[in-house]
Amino acid sequence: MTDSAPIYDDKAHVRGNLDLRGAQWKRPPEPEPEDGHVEIAFVEHTDGATYVAMRNSKQLEPVLVFTMAEWDAFVLGAKDGEFDEPW
C-alpha cells in the first residue's frame, strides 16, 4: 500500500459555518425534472470571501462549497468541453 498525499482543506473554516439562510439560489428556467435541478448561490462568509454553494433542488443536503477559484476553473472547463460525454 502506498502512502497518500496529504490533504489540504482550504475551506475547513467554512464547512458547516456558511450561513445559507439568506442565499438566493439560482437554477435553470426550464420546468423542474423529476430528479431536480442543480442550484447555485454566491454566499459571503464572515471571512470576507464569497463562496459558491451548490445543491440539488429536490435534495437540499448536502451542499457542496467551492471557492471562487474552484468555481471559475469548473466553468472554464465546462465551456471548453472538458466534461462533455464522449459519445
HTML snippet that shows the backbone in 3Dmol.js (N, CA, C, O; Angstrom):
<script src="https://3Dmol.org/build/3Dmol-min.js"></script>
<div id="view" style="width:600px;height:400px;position:relative"></div>
<script>
const pdb = `
ATOM      1  N   MET A   1       0.842  -1.169   0.000  1.00  0.00           N
ATOM      2  CA  MET A   1       0.000   0.000   0.000  1.00  0.00           C
ATOM      3  C   MET A   1       0.892   1.240   0.000  1.00  0.00           C
ATOM      4  O   MET A   1       1.880   1.300   0.732  1.00  0.00           O
ATOM      5  N   THR A   2       0.546   2.209  -0.809  1.00  0.00           N
ATOM      6  CA  THR A   2       1.344   3.428  -0.872  1.00  0.00           C
ATOM      7  C   THR A   2       0.726   4.498   0.021  1.00  0.00           C
ATOM      8  O   THR A   2      -0.480   4.508   0.270  1.00  0.00           O
ATOM      9  N   ASP A   3       1.562   5.371   0.483  1.00  0.00           N
ATOM     10  CA  ASP A   3       1.068   6.491   1.285  1.00  0.00           C
ATOM     11  C   ASP A   3       0.362   7.480   0.372  1.00  0.00           C
ATOM     12  O   ASP A   3       0.799   7.729  -0.751  1.00  0.00           O
ATOM     13  N   SER A   4      -0.716   8.031   0.860  1.00  0.00           N
ATOM     14  CA  SER A   4      -1.420   9.028   0.064  1.00  0.00           C
ATOM     15  C   SER A   4      -0.840  10.405   0.336  1.00  0.00           C
ATOM     16  O   SER A   4      -0.191  10.637   1.356  1.00  0.00           O
ATOM     17  N   ALA A   5      -1.084  11.292  -0.577  1.00  0.00           N
ATOM     18  CA  ALA A   5      -0.613  12.665  -0.411  1.00  0.00           C
ATOM     19  C   ALA A   5      -1.389  13.322   0.725  1.00  0.00           C
ATOM     20  O   ALA A   5      -2.544  12.971   0.965  1.00  0.00           O
ATOM     21  N   PRO A   6      -0.776  14.260   1.421  1.00  0.00           N
ATOM     22  CA  PRO A   6      -1.507  14.948   2.488  1.00  0.00           C
ATOM     23  C   PRO A   6      -2.688  15.731   1.912  1.00  0.00           C
ATOM     24  O   PRO A   6      -2.629  16.222   0.785  1.00  0.00           O
ATOM     25  N   ILE A   7      -3.728  15.835   2.677  1.00  0.00           N
ATOM     26  CA  ILE A   7      -4.925  16.552   2.250  1.00  0.00           C
ATOM     27  C   ILE A   7      -4.886  17.957   2.827  1.00  0.00           C
ATOM     28  O   ILE A   7      -4.727  18.142   4.034  1.00  0.00           O
ATOM     29  N   TYR A   8      -5.033  18.938   1.958  1.00  0.00           N
ATOM     30  CA  TYR A   8      -5.094  20.336   2.387  1.00  0.00           C
ATOM     31  C   TYR A   8      -6.498  20.829   2.142  1.00  0.00           C
ATOM     32  O   TYR A   8      -6.951  20.870   0.998  1.00  0.00           O
ATOM     33  N   ASP A   9      -7.184  21.197   3.177  1.00  0.00           N
ATOM     34  CA  ASP A   9      -8.562  21.653   3.071  1.00  0.00           C
ATOM     35  C   ASP A   9      -8.607  23.147   3.341  1.00  0.00           C
ATOM     36  O   ASP A   9      -8.604  23.576   4.495  1.00  0.00           O
ATOM     37  N   ASP A  10      -8.650  23.944   2.271  1.00  0.00           N
ATOM     38  CA  ASP A  10      -8.646  25.393   2.435  1.00  0.00           C
ATOM     39  C   ASP A  10     -10.023  25.952   2.791  1.00  0.00           C
ATOM     40  O   ASP A  10     -10.187  27.164   2.931  1.00  0.00           O
ATOM     41  N   LYS A  11     -11.013  25.067   2.936  1.00  0.00           N
ATOM     42  CA  LYS A  11     -12.352  25.511   3.314  1.00  0.00           C
ATOM     43  C   LYS A  11     -12.796  24.927   4.652  1.00  0.00           C
ATOM     44  O   LYS A  11     -13.984  24.966   4.973  1.00  0.00           O
ATOM     45  N   ALA A  12     -11.877  24.393   5.428  1.00  0.00           N
ATOM     46  CA  ALA A  12     -12.245  23.768   6.704  1.00  0.00           C
ATOM     47  C   ALA A  12     -12.951  24.756   7.623  1.00  0.00           C
ATOM     48  O   ALA A  12     -13.869  24.374   8.349  1.00  0.00           O
ATOM     49  N   HIS A  13     -12.539  26.012   7.601  1.00  0.00           N
ATOM     50  CA  HIS A  13     -13.169  27.018   8.469  1.00  0.00           C
ATOM     51  C   HIS A  13     -14.551  27.435   7.978  1.00  0.00           C
ATOM     52  O   HIS A  13     -15.307  28.068   8.716  1.00  0.00           O
ATOM     53  N   VAL A  14     -14.886  27.083   6.735  1.00  0.00           N
ATOM     54  CA  VAL A  14     -16.163  27.458   6.148  1.00  0.00           C
ATOM     55  C   VAL A  14     -17.179  26.320   6.272  1.00  0.00           C
ATOM     56  O   VAL A  14     -18.359  26.548   6.540  1.00  0.00           O
ATOM     57  N   ARG A  15     -16.701  25.107   6.073  1.00  0.00           N
ATOM     58  CA  ARG A  15     -17.580  23.944   6.047  1.00  0.00           C
ATOM     59  C   ARG A  15     -18.429  23.889   7.318  1.00  0.00           C
ATOM     60  O   ARG A  15     -17.893  23.851   8.426  1.00  0.00           O
ATOM     61  N   GLY A  16     -19.733  23.886   7.158  1.00  0.00           N
ATOM     62  CA  GLY A  16     -20.641  23.838   8.295  1.00  0.00           C
ATOM     63  C   GLY A  16     -20.907  25.196   8.925  1.00  0.00           C
ATOM     64  O   GLY A  16     -21.770  25.310   9.796  1.00  0.00           O
ATOM     65  N   ASN A  17     -20.180  26.233   8.502  1.00  0.00           N
ATOM     66  CA  ASN A  17     -20.348  27.567   9.076  1.00  0.00           C
ATOM     67  C   ASN A  17     -20.827  28.602   8.071  1.00  0.00           C
ATOM     68  O   ASN A  17     -20.904  29.786   8.401  1.00  0.00           O
ATOM     69  N   LEU A  18     -21.144  28.192   6.875  1.00  0.00           N
ATOM     70  CA  LEU A  18     -21.608  29.114   5.850  1.00  0.00           C
ATOM     71  C   LEU A  18     -23.111  29.309   6.029  1.00  0.00           C
ATOM     72  O   LEU A  18     -23.880  28.350   5.953  1.00  0.00           O
ATOM     73  N   ASP A  19     -23.520  30.535   6.265  1.00  0.00           N
ATOM     74  CA  ASP A  19     -24.928  30.840   6.522  1.00  0.00           C
ATOM     75  C   ASP A  19     -25.695  30.893   5.203  1.00  0.00           C
ATOM     76  O   ASP A  19     -25.545  31.837   4.427  1.00  0.00           O
ATOM     77  N   LEU A  20     -26.512  29.879   4.956  1.00  0.00           N
ATOM     78  CA  LEU A  20     -27.252  29.768   3.699  1.00  0.00           C
ATOM     79  C   LEU A  20     -28.697  30.245   3.818  1.00  0.00           C
ATOM     80  O   LEU A  20     -29.456  30.170   2.851  1.00  0.00           O
ATOM     81  N   ARG A  21     -29.078  30.729   4.987  1.00  0.00           N
ATOM     82  CA  ARG A  21     -30.478  31.131   5.197  1.00  0.00           C
ATOM     83  C   ARG A  21     -30.917  32.238   4.243  1.00  0.00           C
ATOM     84  O   ARG A  21     -32.069  32.236   3.810  1.00  0.00           O
ATOM     85  N   GLY A  22     -30.058  33.164   3.908  1.00  0.00           N
ATOM     86  CA  GLY A  22     -30.415  34.252   3.004  1.00  0.00           C
ATOM     87  C   GLY A  22     -29.936  34.036   1.581  1.00  0.00           C
ATOM     88  O   GLY A  22     -29.994  34.951   0.759  1.00  0.00           O
ATOM     89  N   ALA A  23     -29.464  32.833   1.281  1.00  0.00           N
ATOM     90  CA  ALA A  23     -28.918  32.557  -0.054  1.00  0.00           C
ATOM     91  C   ALA A  23     -29.992  32.704  -1.121  1.00  0.00           C
ATOM     92  O   ALA A  23     -31.135  32.288  -0.933  1.00  0.00           O
ATOM     93  N   GLN A  24     -29.611  33.298  -2.237  1.00  0.00           N
ATOM     94  CA  GLN A  24     -30.503  33.422  -3.386  1.00  0.00           C
ATOM     95  C   GLN A  24     -30.097  32.353  -4.394  1.00  0.00           C
ATOM     96  O   GLN A  24     -29.180  32.548  -5.191  1.00  0.00           O
ATOM     97  N   TRP A  25     -30.788  31.236  -4.345  1.00  0.00           N
ATOM     98  CA  TRP A  25     -30.462  30.094  -5.186  1.00  0.00           C
ATOM     99  C   TRP A  25     -30.892  30.357  -6.616  1.00  0.00           C
ATOM    100  O   TRP A  25     -31.999  30.829  -6.876  1.00  0.00           O
ATOM    101  N   LYS A  26     -29.988  30.039  -7.544  1.00  0.00           N
ATOM    102  CA  LYS A  26     -30.260  30.201  -8.978  1.00  0.00           C
ATOM    103  C   LYS A  26     -30.369  28.822  -9.603  1.00  0.00           C
ATOM    104  O   LYS A  26     -29.650  27.892  -9.236  1.00  0.00           O
ATOM    105  N   ARG A  27     -31.293  28.712 -10.561  1.00  0.00           N
ATOM    106  CA  ARG A  27     -31.486  27.443 -11.261  1.00  0.00           C
ATOM    107  C   ARG A  27     -31.883  27.717 -12.700  1.00  0.00           C
ATOM    108  O   ARG A  27     -32.253  28.841 -13.037  1.00  0.00           O
ATOM    109  N   PRO A  28     -31.809  26.695 -13.561  1.00  0.00           N
ATOM    110  CA  PRO A  28     -32.224  26.893 -14.948  1.00  0.00           C
ATOM    111  C   PRO A  28     -33.703  27.252 -15.026  1.00  0.00           C
ATOM    112  O   PRO A  28     -34.469  26.891 -14.133  1.00  0.00           O
ATOM    113  N   PRO A  29     -34.124  27.966 -16.091  1.00  0.00           N
ATOM    114  CA  PRO A  29     -35.514  28.387 -16.214  1.00  0.00           C
ATOM    115  C   PRO A  29     -36.469  27.283 -16.668  1.00  0.00           C
ATOM    116  O   PRO A  29     -37.685  27.458 -16.591  1.00  0.00           O
ATOM    117  N   GLU A  30     -35.945  26.155 -17.135  1.00  0.00           N
ATOM    118  CA  GLU A  30     -36.813  25.085 -17.628  1.00  0.00           C
ATOM    119  C   GLU A  30     -37.641  24.491 -16.486  1.00  0.00           C
ATOM    120  O   GLU A  30     -37.288  24.636 -15.315  1.00  0.00           O
ATOM    121  N   PRO A  31     -38.745  23.820 -16.834  1.00  0.00           N
ATOM    122  CA  PRO A  31     -39.520  23.125 -15.799  1.00  0.00           C
ATOM    123  C   PRO A  31     -38.631  22.122 -15.062  1.00  0.00           C
ATOM    124  O   PRO A  31     -37.724  21.523 -15.640  1.00  0.00           O
ATOM    125  N   GLU A  32     -38.913  21.963 -13.799  1.00  0.00           N
ATOM    126  CA  GLU A  32     -38.061  21.100 -12.978  1.00  0.00           C
ATOM    127  C   GLU A  32     -38.260  19.630 -13.325  1.00  0.00           C
ATOM    128  O   GLU A  32     -39.387  19.136 -13.313  1.00  0.00           O
ATOM    129  N   PRO A  33     -37.163  18.922 -13.637  1.00  0.00           N
ATOM    130  CA  PRO A  33     -37.276  17.493 -13.906  1.00  0.00           C
ATOM    131  C   PRO A  33     -37.565  16.726 -12.612  1.00  0.00           C
ATOM    132  O   PRO A  33     -37.433  17.261 -11.511  1.00  0.00           O
ATOM    133  N   GLU A  34     -37.953  15.491 -12.771  1.00  0.00           N
ATOM    134  CA  GLU A  34     -38.323  14.661 -11.626  1.00  0.00           C
ATOM    135  C   GLU A  34     -37.217  14.561 -10.584  1.00  0.00           C
ATOM    136  O   GLU A  34     -37.495  14.532  -9.385  1.00  0.00           O
ATOM    137  N   ASP A  35     -35.959  14.509 -11.034  1.00  0.00           N
ATOM    138  CA  ASP A  35     -34.850  14.368 -10.090  1.00  0.00           C
ATOM    139  C   ASP A  35     -34.247  15.705  -9.666  1.00  0.00           C
ATOM    140  O   ASP A  35     -33.236  15.722  -8.963  1.00  0.00           O
ATOM    141  N   GLY A  36     -34.839  16.817 -10.072  1.00  0.00           N
ATOM    142  CA  GLY A  36     -34.420  18.132  -9.603  1.00  0.00           C
ATOM    143  C   GLY A  36     -33.403  18.825 -10.485  1.00  0.00           C
ATOM    144  O   GLY A  36     -32.831  18.226 -11.396  1.00  0.00           O
ATOM    145  N   HIS A  37     -33.191  20.082 -10.204  1.00  0.00           N
ATOM    146  CA  HIS A  37     -32.197  20.920 -10.868  1.00  0.00           C
ATOM    147  C   HIS A  37     -30.981  21.071  -9.961  1.00  0.00           C
ATOM    148  O   HIS A  37     -31.061  20.869  -8.750  1.00  0.00           O
ATOM    149  N   VAL A  38     -29.876  21.423 -10.561  1.00  0.00           N
ATOM    150  CA  VAL A  38     -28.736  21.886  -9.783  1.00  0.00           C
ATOM    151  C   VAL A  38     -28.973  23.358  -9.497  1.00  0.00           C
ATOM    152  O   VAL A  38     -29.293  24.125 -10.405  1.00  0.00           O
ATOM    153  N   GLU A  39     -28.820  23.758  -8.244  1.00  0.00           N
ATOM    154  CA  GLU A  39     -28.966  25.156  -7.863  1.00  0.00           C
ATOM    155  C   GLU A  39     -27.630  25.650  -7.323  1.00  0.00           C
ATOM    156  O   GLU A  39     -26.899  24.905  -6.672  1.00  0.00           O
ATOM    157  N   ILE A  40     -27.319  26.922  -7.603  1.00  0.00           N
ATOM    158  CA  ILE A  40     -26.105  27.525  -7.046  1.00  0.00           C
ATOM    159  C   ILE A  40     -26.463  28.845  -6.377  1.00  0.00           C
ATOM    160  O   ILE A  40     -27.454  29.490  -6.719  1.00  0.00           O
ATOM    161  N   ALA A  41     -25.641  29.221  -5.426  1.00  0.00           N
ATOM    162  CA  ALA A  41     -25.794  30.508  -4.753  1.00  0.00           C
ATOM    163  C   ALA A  41     -24.405  31.039  -4.439  1.00  0.00           C
ATOM    164  O   ALA A  41     -23.512  30.285  -4.051  1.00  0.00           O
ATOM    165  N   PHE A  42     -24.233  32.337  -4.611  1.00  0.00           N
ATOM    166  CA  PHE A  42     -22.985  33.003  -4.246  1.00  0.00           C
ATOM    167  C   PHE A  42     -23.208  33.579  -2.847  1.00  0.00           C
ATOM    168  O   PHE A  42     -24.074  34.431  -2.647  1.00  0.00           O
ATOM    169  N   VAL A  43     -22.416  33.103  -1.885  1.00  0.00           N
ATOM    170  CA  VAL A  43     -22.665  33.422  -0.480  1.00  0.00           C
ATOM    171  C   VAL A  43     -21.412  34.020   0.150  1.00  0.00           C
ATOM    172  O   VAL A  43     -20.324  33.452   0.053  1.00  0.00           O
ATOM    173  N   GLU A  44     -21.576  35.169   0.794  1.00  0.00           N
ATOM    174  CA  GLU A  44     -20.452  35.778   1.521  1.00  0.00           C
ATOM    175  C   GLU A  44     -20.300  35.113   2.872  1.00  0.00           C
ATOM    176  O   GLU A  44     -21.282  34.776   3.534  1.00  0.00           O
ATOM    177  N   HIS A  45     -19.060  34.933   3.265  1.00  0.00           N
ATOM    178  CA  HIS A  45     -18.731  34.349   4.572  1.00  0.00           C
ATOM    179  C   HIS A  45     -18.172  35.449   5.458  1.00  0.00           C
ATOM    180  O   HIS A  45     -17.760  36.502   4.970  1.00  0.00           O
ATOM    181  N   THR A  46     -18.161  35.206   6.735  1.00  0.00           N
ATOM    182  CA  THR A  46     -17.633  36.205   7.665  1.00  0.00           C
ATOM    183  C   THR A  46     -16.142  36.459   7.460  1.00  0.00           C
ATOM    184  O   THR A  46     -15.615  37.451   7.964  1.00  0.00           O
ATOM    185  N   ASP A  47     -15.446  35.575   6.725  1.00  0.00           N
ATOM    186  CA  ASP A  47     -14.023  35.808   6.448  1.00  0.00           C
ATOM    187  C   ASP A  47     -13.828  36.811   5.311  1.00  0.00           C
ATOM    188  O   ASP A  47     -12.696  37.129   4.948  1.00  0.00           O
ATOM    189  N   GLY A  48     -14.945  37.315   4.744  1.00  0.00           N
ATOM    190  CA  GLY A  48     -14.873  38.315   3.681  1.00  0.00           C
ATOM    191  C   GLY A  48     -14.865  37.735   2.282  1.00  0.00           C
ATOM    192  O   GLY A  48     -15.003  38.474   1.306  1.00  0.00           O
ATOM    193  N   ALA A  49     -14.706  36.422   2.166  1.00  0.00           N
ATOM    194  CA  ALA A  49     -14.672  35.779   0.850  1.00  0.00           C
ATOM    195  C   ALA A  49     -16.078  35.367   0.434  1.00  0.00           C
ATOM    196  O   ALA A  49     -16.946  35.121   1.270  1.00  0.00           O
ATOM    197  N   THR A  50     -16.280  35.298  -0.879  1.00  0.00           N
ATOM    198  CA  THR A  50     -17.527  34.784  -1.426  1.00  0.00           C
ATOM    199  C   THR A  50     -17.285  33.342  -1.861  1.00  0.00           C
ATOM    200  O   THR A  50     -16.285  33.037  -2.512  1.00  0.00           O
ATOM    201  N   TYR A  51     -18.202  32.471  -1.498  1.00  0.00           N
ATOM    202  CA  TYR A  51     -18.130  31.059  -1.857  1.00  0.00           C
ATOM    203  C   TYR A  51     -19.323  30.709  -2.722  1.00  0.00           C
ATOM    204  O   TYR A  51     -20.352  31.384  -2.685  1.00  0.00           O
ATOM    205  N   VAL A  52     -19.178  29.649  -3.500  1.00  0.00           N
ATOM    206  CA  VAL A  52     -20.277  29.160  -4.316  1.00  0.00           C
ATOM    207  C   VAL A  52     -20.818  27.903  -3.652  1.00  0.00           C
ATOM    208  O   VAL A  52     -20.089  26.933  -3.441  1.00  0.00           O
ATOM    209  N   ALA A  53     -22.103  27.931  -3.328  1.00  0.00           N
ATOM    210  CA  ALA A  53     -22.771  26.764  -2.758  1.00  0.00           C
ATOM    211  C   ALA A  53     -23.573  26.103  -3.871  1.00  0.00           C
ATOM    212  O   ALA A  53     -24.173  26.787  -4.700  1.00  0.00           O
ATOM    213  N   MET A  54     -23.584  24.768  -3.888  1.00  0.00           N
ATOM    214  CA  MET A  54     -24.296  24.019  -4.917  1.00  0.00           C
ATOM    215  C   MET A  54     -25.100  22.910  -4.250  1.00  0.00           C
ATOM    216  O   MET A  54     -24.617  22.228  -3.346  1.00  0.00           O
ATOM    217  N   ARG A  55     -26.338  22.742  -4.715  1.00  0.00           N
ATOM    218  CA  ARG A  55     -27.184  21.677  -4.164  1.00  0.00           C
ATOM    219  C   ARG A  55     -28.167  21.211  -5.239  1.00  0.00           C
ATOM    220  O   ARG A  55     -28.276  21.814  -6.306  1.00  0.00           O
ATOM    221  N   ASN A  56     -28.878  20.125  -4.931  1.00  0.00           N
ATOM    222  CA  ASN A  56     -29.952  19.627  -5.776  1.00  0.00           C
ATOM    223  C   ASN A  56     -31.262  20.200  -5.243  1.00  0.00           C
ATOM    224  O   ASN A  56     -31.507  20.164  -4.037  1.00  0.00           O
ATOM    225  N   SER A  57     -32.105  20.726  -6.126  1.00  0.00           N
ATOM    226  CA  SER A  57     -33.346  21.368  -5.695  1.00  0.00           C
ATOM    227  C   SER A  57     -34.324  20.401  -5.031  1.00  0.00           C
ATOM    228  O   SER A  57     -35.204  20.838  -4.289  1.00  0.00           O
ATOM    229  N   LYS A  58     -34.193  19.126  -5.275  1.00  0.00           N
ATOM    230  CA  LYS A  58     -35.079  18.130  -4.669  1.00  0.00           C
ATOM    231  C   LYS A  58     -34.481  17.511  -3.408  1.00  0.00           C
ATOM    232  O   LYS A  58     -35.184  16.872  -2.625  1.00  0.00           O
ATOM    233  N   GLN A  59     -33.193  17.704  -3.223  1.00  0.00           N
ATOM    234  CA  GLN A  59     -32.485  17.112  -2.082  1.00  0.00           C
ATOM    235  C   GLN A  59     -31.570  18.214  -1.553  1.00  0.00           C
ATOM    236  O   GLN A  59     -30.438  18.352  -2.018  1.00  0.00           O
ATOM    237  N   LEU A  60     -32.040  18.989  -0.602  1.00  0.00           N
ATOM    238  CA  LEU A  60     -31.366  20.217  -0.197  1.00  0.00           C
ATOM    239  C   LEU A  60     -30.052  20.000   0.551  1.00  0.00           C
ATOM    240  O   LEU A  60     -29.287  20.947   0.732  1.00  0.00           O
ATOM    241  N   GLU A  61     -29.788  18.820   0.969  1.00  0.00           N
ATOM    242  CA  GLU A  61     -28.495  18.496   1.572  1.00  0.00           C
ATOM    243  C   GLU A  61     -27.981  17.236   0.914  1.00  0.00           C
ATOM    244  O   GLU A  61     -28.782  16.372   0.557  1.00  0.00           O
ATOM    245  N   PRO A  62     -26.693  17.096   0.739  1.00  0.00           N
ATOM    246  CA  PRO A  62     -25.641  18.007   1.176  1.00  0.00           C
ATOM    247  C   PRO A  62     -25.508  19.211   0.239  1.00  0.00           C
ATOM    248  O   PRO A  62     -25.988  19.200  -0.894  1.00  0.00           O
ATOM    249  N   VAL A  63     -24.849  20.235   0.746  1.00  0.00           N
ATOM    250  CA  VAL A  63     -24.498  21.406  -0.039  1.00  0.00           C
ATOM    251  C   VAL A  63     -22.997  21.358  -0.275  1.00  0.00           C
ATOM    252  O   VAL A  63     -22.217  21.260   0.672  1.00  0.00           O
ATOM    253  N   LEU A  64     -22.597  21.427  -1.530  1.00  0.00           N
ATOM    254  CA  LEU A  64     -21.176  21.471  -1.870  1.00  0.00           C
ATOM    255  C   LEU A  64     -20.730  22.919  -1.848  1.00  0.00           C
ATOM    256  O   LEU A  64     -21.484  23.810  -2.240  1.00  0.00           O
ATOM    257  N   VAL A  65     -19.509  23.160  -1.391  1.00  0.00           N
ATOM    258  CA  VAL A  65     -18.989  24.528  -1.285  1.00  0.00           C
ATOM    259  C   VAL A  65     -17.699  24.631  -2.080  1.00  0.00           C
ATOM    260  O   VAL A  65     -16.805  23.793  -1.956  1.00  0.00           O
ATOM    261  N   PHE A  66     -17.617  25.675  -2.901  1.00  0.00           N
ATOM    262  CA  PHE A  66     -16.445  25.906  -3.736  1.00  0.00           C
ATOM    263  C   PHE A  66     -15.921  27.317  -3.530  1.00  0.00           C
ATOM    264  O   PHE A  66     -16.693  28.247  -3.297  1.00  0.00           O
ATOM    265  N   THR A  67     -14.603  27.475  -3.616  1.00  0.00           N
ATOM    266  CA  THR A  67     -14.026  28.819  -3.640  1.00  0.00           C
ATOM    267  C   THR A  67     -14.309  29.409  -5.015  1.00  0.00           C
ATOM    268  O   THR A  67     -14.670  28.685  -5.943  1.00  0.00           O
ATOM    269  N   MET A  68     -14.148  30.706  -5.145  1.00  0.00           N
ATOM    270  CA  MET A  68     -14.356  31.336  -6.456  1.00  0.00           C
ATOM    271  C   MET A  68     -13.348  30.801  -7.470  1.00  0.00           C
ATOM    272  O   MET A  68     -13.691  30.635  -8.641  1.00  0.00           O
ATOM    273  N   ALA A  69     -12.118  30.530  -7.051  1.00  0.00           N
ATOM    274  CA  ALA A  69     -11.112  29.989  -7.972  1.00  0.00           C
ATOM    275  C   ALA A  69     -11.531  28.602  -8.462  1.00  0.00           C
ATOM    276  O   ALA A  69     -11.383  28.294  -9.645  1.00  0.00           O
ATOM    277  N   GLU A  70     -12.049  27.770  -7.569  1.00  0.00           N
ATOM    278  CA  GLU A  70     -12.524  26.439  -7.969  1.00  0.00           C
ATOM    279  C   GLU A  70     -13.701  26.557  -8.928  1.00  0.00           C
ATOM    280  O   GLU A  70     -13.772  25.836  -9.923  1.00  0.00           O
ATOM    281  N   TRP A  71     -14.623  27.465  -8.629  1.00  0.00           N
ATOM    282  CA  TRP A  71     -15.792  27.656  -9.485  1.00  0.00           C
ATOM    283  C   TRP A  71     -15.381  28.152 -10.865  1.00  0.00           C
ATOM    284  O   TRP A  71     -15.873  27.657 -11.879  1.00  0.00           O
ATOM    285  N   ASP A  72     -14.481  29.128 -10.905  1.00  0.00           N
ATOM    286  CA  ASP A  72     -14.010  29.654 -12.187  1.00  0.00           C
ATOM    287  C   ASP A  72     -13.359  28.555 -13.026  1.00  0.00           C
ATOM    288  O   ASP A  72     -13.579  28.485 -14.235  1.00  0.00           O
ATOM    289  N   ALA A  73     -12.557  27.692 -12.387  1.00  0.00           N
ATOM    290  CA  ALA A  73     -11.906  26.592 -13.105  1.00  0.00           C
ATOM    291  C   ALA A  73     -12.949  25.619 -13.647  1.00  0.00           C
ATOM    292  O   ALA A  73     -12.817  25.132 -14.770  1.00  0.00           O
ATOM    293  N   PHE A  74     -13.982  25.333 -12.860  1.00  0.00           N
ATOM    294  CA  PHE A  74     -15.061  24.450 -13.310  1.00  0.00           C
ATOM    295  C   PHE A  74     -15.792  25.042 -14.514  1.00  0.00           C
ATOM    296  O   PHE A  74     -16.020  24.346 -15.504  1.00  0.00           O
ATOM    297  N   VAL A  75     -16.158  26.312 -14.436  1.00  0.00           N
ATOM    298  CA  VAL A  75     -16.891  26.966 -15.529  1.00  0.00           C
ATOM    299  C   VAL A  75     -16.042  26.981 -16.794  1.00  0.00           C
ATOM    300  O   VAL A  75     -16.550  26.690 -17.877  1.00  0.00           O
ATOM    301  N   LEU A  76     -14.762  27.314 -16.679  1.00  0.00           N
ATOM    302  CA  LEU A  76     -13.885  27.313 -17.859  1.00  0.00           C
ATOM    303  C   LEU A  76     -13.775  25.921 -18.466  1.00  0.00           C
ATOM    304  O   LEU A  76     -13.788  25.766 -19.687  1.00  0.00           O
ATOM    305  N   GLY A  77     -13.665  24.900 -17.601  1.00  0.00           N
ATOM    306  CA  GLY A  77     -13.602  23.520 -18.094  1.00  0.00           C
ATOM    307  C   GLY A  77     -14.881  23.121 -18.819  1.00  0.00           C
ATOM    308  O   GLY A  77     -14.835  22.469 -19.862  1.00  0.00           O
ATOM    309  N   ALA A  78     -16.027  23.516 -18.257  1.00  0.00           N
ATOM    310  CA  ALA A  78     -17.302  23.191 -18.897  1.00  0.00           C
ATOM    311  C   ALA A  78     -17.415  23.878 -20.261  1.00  0.00           C
ATOM    312  O   ALA A  78     -17.854  23.265 -21.234  1.00  0.00           O
ATOM    313  N   LYS A  79     -17.020  25.142 -20.327  1.00  0.00           N
ATOM    314  CA  LYS A  79     -17.068  25.870 -21.598  1.00  0.00           C
ATOM    315  C   LYS A  79     -16.131  25.270 -22.630  1.00  0.00           C
ATOM    316  O   LYS A  79     -16.401  25.327 -23.830  1.00  0.00           O
ATOM    317  N   ASP A  80     -15.026  24.693 -22.166  1.00  0.00           N
ATOM    318  CA  ASP A  80     -14.023  24.105 -23.049  1.00  0.00           C
ATOM    319  C   ASP A  80     -14.374  22.672 -23.455  1.00  0.00           C
ATOM    320  O   ASP A  80     -13.656  22.062 -24.247  1.00  0.00           O
ATOM    321  N   GLY A  81     -15.476  22.128 -22.916  1.00  0.00           N
ATOM    322  CA  GLY A  81     -15.885  20.774 -23.274  1.00  0.00           C
ATOM    323  C   GLY A  81     -15.242  19.694 -22.439  1.00  0.00           C
ATOM    324  O   GLY A  81     -15.358  18.514 -22.771  1.00  0.00           O
ATOM    325  N   GLU A  82     -14.570  20.057 -21.370  1.00  0.00           N
ATOM    326  CA  GLU A  82     -13.853  19.088 -20.547  1.00  0.00           C
ATOM    327  C   GLU A  82     -14.770  18.013 -19.961  1.00  0.00           C
ATOM    328  O   GLU A  82     -14.317  16.905 -19.676  1.00  0.00           O
ATOM    329  N   PHE A  83     -16.039  18.326 -19.780  1.00  0.00           N
ATOM    330  CA  PHE A  83     -16.965  17.388 -19.145  1.00  0.00           C
ATOM    331  C   PHE A  83     -17.988  16.821 -20.121  1.00  0.00           C
ATOM    332  O   PHE A  83     -18.949  16.174 -19.704  1.00  0.00           O
ATOM    333  N   ASP A  84     -17.791  17.057 -21.415  1.00  0.00           N
ATOM    334  CA  ASP A  84     -18.719  16.534 -22.415  1.00  0.00           C
ATOM    335  C   ASP A  84     -18.663  15.009 -22.431  1.00  0.00           C
ATOM    336  O   ASP A  84     -17.616  14.402 -22.209  1.00  0.00           O
ATOM    337  N   GLU A  85     -19.819  14.414 -22.698  1.00  0.00           N
ATOM    338  CA  GLU A  85     -19.858  12.970 -22.822  1.00  0.00           C
ATOM    339  C   GLU A  85     -19.137  12.569 -24.105  1.00  0.00           C
ATOM    340  O   GLU A  85     -19.219  13.281 -25.106  1.00  0.00           O
ATOM    341  N   PRO A  86     -18.431  11.440 -24.090  1.00  0.00           N
ATOM    342  CA  PRO A  86     -17.606  11.070 -25.247  1.00  0.00           C
ATOM    343  C   PRO A  86     -18.397  10.540 -26.434  1.00  0.00           C
ATOM    344  O   PRO A  86     -17.800  10.293 -27.481  1.00  0.00           O
ATOM    345  N   TRP A  87     -19.684  10.357 -26.329  1.00  0.00           N
ATOM    346  CA  TRP A  87     -20.444   9.811 -27.450  1.00  0.00           C
ATOM    347  C   TRP A  87     -21.277  10.834 -28.142  1.00  0.00           C
ATOM    348  O   TRP A  87     -21.972  10.514 -29.107  1.00  0.00           O
TER     349      TRP A  87
END
`;
const viewer = $3Dmol.createViewer("view");
viewer.addModel(pdb, "pdb");
viewer.setStyle({}, {cartoon: {color: "spectrum"}});
viewer.zoomTo();
viewer.render();
</script>
